[in-house]
Amino acid sequence: MMTTAAALLAGVPLALGNGTGSEMRQPLGYAMVGGLALSQLLTLYTTPVVYLYLDRLQSWLTRDRDAERASLETPAIAAE
């Protein structure tokens, strides 16, 4: 997050700048600031979602494997 924030803040003067040649640099600043902000938001929202889906998939696969093992094992008959 800090790297993205530093790069985003470095692009703000490009986006807001005025003066000689600023009409050539402003679109670059807009693209930098907008792209970095959007990518950071998407990353912050999608990473936990992907983690939750993978965790649920792992528990589902583990549950199926444990159920298969239990069905293959035969209970020991105790001799009395």
C-alpha positions, 0 to 999 in steps of 0.5 A: 500500500505504501508503494502505491500511495507514494507512486499515486502522490507522485502523479498528483502534481502531473495531473494538477500541474499547469504551465508550459507543456502541462497539456502533454503531462496531464493525461499521464498524471490522470492515468497514473492516479486513476490506474493506481487508485483503481488497482489498489481498490480492486486488490484490497477487495479481491484478495480477501474474497479469493482467500475465502473461496480457496479456504472454502474449497479446501474445507470442501475437498478435505471433508470429501476426502475424510468421508471417503476414508471413513467409508473405506475403513471397516470397523473392527469386530471385537471378539468376546 
